[in-house]
Amino acid sequence: MEKINREDMLELTRRMTIKRNCFSRIAGAYLDKEGFVDGTFHKHFQKLSTKDQQRNLDIAKAILFADTNIQVKEHIFEEKDRKPGSVWQMMMALRECELKNDAMLDIFYEVFGENYQSNSDYAVYFFYGNYDVPLKAKDKESLWESEEVYRFLICAVCPVSGDYEPGEPECGFLFPAFKERSSDTYRVNIFEADNNKSYSGVLEKILFSHK
């Protein structure tokens, strides 16, 4: 398992503010503790109220702000994990369609609900974003010329209470990994708030499942 450069994570989070927002889409599902979907949502991020934008930005940033290489770890998709019918293939397709395929999202929620263990109701949040990665000079100062557009998904899983009010994320991931300031589709950064809890390792099992 290779190490994550925390500066890469912080570079992304600086684009996760109301004024510099990098997200265009948000989608998700509410599930009961048995893993059955109670409802789904799918919206253009900019059409959310300012309050809801900030709340969701905080959820997404929590995945990347966590302790690097302790709570957030890099995992590699081997060739066997990238075959047709794999979750990796689904993640690639969801990124390509910018979360606009509800049928594919429903499949992911179903797979997730079948495997995730929770003592309470919870929500799965998906964010689609893109970031024009600026070139940097040798002194690390930005040249403001775009080297590539990093297109990515963030998933966050939060307990919910009351009227679907989310708590702090329990786990989630960034796909593809942002490695050496570039997109690496063979890697994913997986976040788990508490590695000692019963759901520890479950995201790895879900993301690396294949037929």
C-alpha positions as CSV (number, residue, x, y, z in Angstrom):
1,M,0.0,0.0,0.0
2,E,1.5,3.3,-1.1
3,K,1.3,6.5,0.8
4,I,-1.0,9.4,0.1
5,N,0.5,12.9,-0.2
6,R,-1.5,15.1,2.2
7,E,-0.7,18.2,0.1
8,D,-2.7,16.6,-2.8
9,M,-5.7,16.2,-0.5
10,L,-5.5,19.8,0.8
11,E,-5.2,21.1,-2.8
12,L,-8.5,19.5,-3.6
13,T,-10.3,20.8,-0.5
14,R,-9.3,24.4,-1.3
15,R,-11.7,24.1,-4.3
16,M,-14.5,22.9,-2.0
17,T,-15.9,26.3,-0.9
18,I,-19.0,28.2,-1.9
19,K,-17.0,30.7,-4.0
20,R,-14.6,28.1,-5.5
21,N,-16.9,25.1,-5.7
22,C,-15.7,22.3,-7.9
23,F,-18.9,20.2,-7.7
24,S,-21.6,20.1,-10.4
25,R,-23.7,17.1,-9.3
26,I,-24.8,15.5,-6.1
27,A,-26.8,12.3,-5.8
28,G,-27.6,9.9,-3.0
29,A,-29.9,7.5,-1.2
30,Y,-31.3,7.1,2.3
31,L,-31.2,3.5,3.6
32,D,-32.6,1.9,6.7
33,K,-30.4,-0.1,9.0
34,E,-31.4,-3.3,7.2
35,G,-30.0,-1.8,4.0
36,F,-33.2,-1.1,2.1
37,V,-33.5,2.1,0.2
38,D,-36.1,4.6,1.6
39,G,-35.5,7.2,-1.0
40,T,-33.1,8.7,-3.5
41,F,-32.1,12.2,-4.7
42,H,-30.2,13.7,-7.6
43,K,-29.6,17.4,-8.1
44,H,-27.4,20.0,-9.8
45,F,-25.2,21.2,-7.0
46,Q,-25.5,24.9,-7.8
47,K,-29.3,24.7,-7.5
48,L,-29.1,23.9,-3.8
49,S,-29.6,26.7,-1.3
50,T,-26.4,28.2,0.0
51,K,-27.0,26.5,3.4
52,D,-27.4,23.1,1.7
53,Q,-24.4,23.7,-0.5
54,Q,-22.2,24.4,2.6
55,R,-23.6,21.4,4.5
56,N,-22.8,19.1,1.6
57,L,-19.4,20.7,1.0
58,D,-18.6,20.0,4.7
59,I,-19.6,16.3,4.2
60,A,-17.4,15.9,1.1
61,K,-14.4,17.7,2.6
62,A,-14.5,15.5,5.7
63,I,-13.4,12.5,3.6
64,L,-10.2,14.3,2.5
65,F,-9.5,16.3,5.7
66,A,-9.2,13.1,7.7
67,D,-5.8,11.8,8.9
68,T,-3.9,10.9,5.8
69,N,-2.6,7.3,5.7
70,I,-4.4,6.5,8.9
71,Q,-8.1,7.2,8.3
72,V,-7.6,7.7,4.5
73,K,-5.6,5.0,2.7
74,E,-4.7,4.3,-0.8
75,H,-5.8,1.0,-2.4
76,I,-4.9,-0.4,-5.8
77,F,-7.3,-2.0,-8.3
78,E,-5.5,-5.0,-9.7
79,E,-6.4,-6.4,-13.2
80,K,-8.9,-8.9,-11.7
81,D,-10.7,-6.0,-10.0
82,R,-11.2,-4.2,-13.3
83,K,-13.1,-6.9,-15.3
84,P,-16.5,-6.4,-16.8
85,G,-19.2,-6.5,-14.1
86,S,-16.8,-5.1,-11.5
87,V,-17.6,-2.2,-9.2
88,W,-14.5,-0.5,-10.6
89,Q,-16.2,-0.5,-14.0
90,M,-19.3,1.0,-12.5
91,M,-17.3,3.7,-10.8
92,M,-15.7,4.6,-14.2
93,A,-19.1,4.7,-15.9
94,L,-20.6,6.9,-13.1
95,R,-17.7,9.3,-13.5
96,E,-18.1,9.4,-17.2
97,C,-21.8,10.2,-17.1
98,E,-21.2,12.7,-14.2
99,L,-23.7,10.8,-12.0
100,K,-26.6,11.3,-14.5
101,N,-27.4,7.6,-14.7
102,D,-30.0,6.8,-12.1
103,A,-30.3,3.2,-13.0
104,M,-26.6,2.7,-12.4
105,L,-26.7,4.6,-9.1
106,D,-29.6,2.4,-8.0
107,I,-27.5,-0.7,-8.6
108,F,-24.7,0.7,-6.5
109,Y,-27.1,1.6,-3.6
110,E,-28.4,-2.0,-3.8
111,V,-25.0,-3.5,-3.6
112,F,-24.0,-1.2,-0.8
113,G,-27.1,-1.9,1.2
114,E,-26.5,-5.7,0.9
115,N,-23.0,-5.4,2.3
116,Y,-22.9,-2.5,4.7
117,Q,-23.6,-3.1,8.4
118,S,-25.2,-0.3,10.4
119,N,-27.0,0.1,13.7
120,S,-29.1,3.0,12.4
121,D,-30.5,4.6,9.3
122,Y,-27.9,6.1,7.0
123,A,-27.3,8.0,3.8
124,V,-24.9,7.5,0.9
125,Y,-23.9,10.7,-0.7
126,F,-22.2,11.0,-4.1
127,F,-20.5,14.1,-5.4
128,Y,-19.2,14.7,-9.0
129,G,-16.5,17.3,-9.5
130,N,-13.8,18.5,-11.8
131,Y,-10.7,20.5,-11.1
132,D,-8.4,22.2,-13.6
133,V,-5.1,21.2,-12.2
134,P,-2.7,24.2,-12.7
135,L,0.9,23.7,-13.7
136,K,3.5,24.5,-11.0
137,A,6.9,26.0,-11.5
138,K,10.0,24.5,-9.8
139,D,9.5,26.7,-6.8
140,K,6.0,25.2,-6.5
141,E,4.3,28.5,-7.3
142,S,1.2,28.0,-9.6
143,L,1.5,29.1,-13.2
144,W,-2.3,29.1,-13.6
145,E,-2.1,27.1,-16.8
146,S,-4.2,24.0,-16.7
147,E,-2.3,20.8,-17.1
148,E,-5.3,18.5,-17.1
149,V,-8.9,18.3,-15.8
150,Y,-9.2,16.0,-12.9
151,R,-12.7,14.5,-12.9
152,F,-13.7,12.7,-9.8
153,L,-16.3,11.2,-7.5
154,I,-16.5,11.5,-3.7
155,C,-18.7,9.1,-1.8
156,A,-19.6,9.7,1.9
157,V,-21.7,7.5,4.2
158,C,-23.3,9.3,7.1
159,P,-25.8,8.2,9.8
160,V,-29.1,10.1,9.6
161,S,-31.7,11.1,12.1
162,G,-35.0,12.9,12.2
163,D,-35.8,14.4,8.8
164,Y,-32.8,12.8,7.1
165,E,-30.4,15.1,9.0
166,P,-26.8,13.7,8.4
167,G,-24.2,13.2,11.0
168,E,-20.4,13.0,10.6
169,P,-19.3,10.7,7.8
170,E,-18.4,7.2,8.9
171,C,-16.7,6.1,5.8
172,G,-16.3,7.0,2.1
173,F,-13.9,7.3,-0.8
174,L,-12.3,9.4,-3.5
175,F,-12.2,7.9,-7.0
176,P,-10.0,8.0,-8.9
177,A,-7.1,8.8,-6.6
178,F,-5.5,12.2,-7.0
179,K,-1.9,11.1,-7.1
180,E,1.1,13.3,-7.9
181,R,-1.5,16.0,-8.8
182,S,-3.0,13.8,-11.5
183,S,-5.8,11.3,-12.0
184,D,-5.0,7.6,-11.2
185,T,-7.9,5.4,-12.2
186,Y,-6.2,2.3,-10.9
187,R,-6.3,3.6,-7.4
188,V,-8.9,4.7,-4.8
189,N,-8.5,6.6,-1.5
190,I,-10.8,4.9,1.1
191,F,-11.8,6.8,4.3
192,E,-12.9,5.1,7.5
193,A,-13.5,7.3,10.6
194,D,-12.9,4.5,13.1
195,N,-10.9,1.4,11.9
196,N,-12.0,-0.5,15.1
197,K,-15.7,-0.4,14.2
198,S,-17.6,-3.3,12.7
199,Y,-17.8,-1.7,9.2
200,S,-14.0,-1.5,9.0
201,G,-12.9,-2.9,5.7
202,V,-16.4,-3.1,4.2
203,L,-15.8,-0.4,1.6
204,E,-12.8,-2.2,0.4
205,K,-14.8,-5.4,0.0
206,I,-17.6,-3.5,-1.9
207,L,-15.3,-1.6,-4.2
208,F,-13.1,-4.6,-5.0
209,S,-15.9,-7.1,-5.6
210,H,-16.1,-8.7,-9.1
211,K,-17.9,-11.5,-10.8
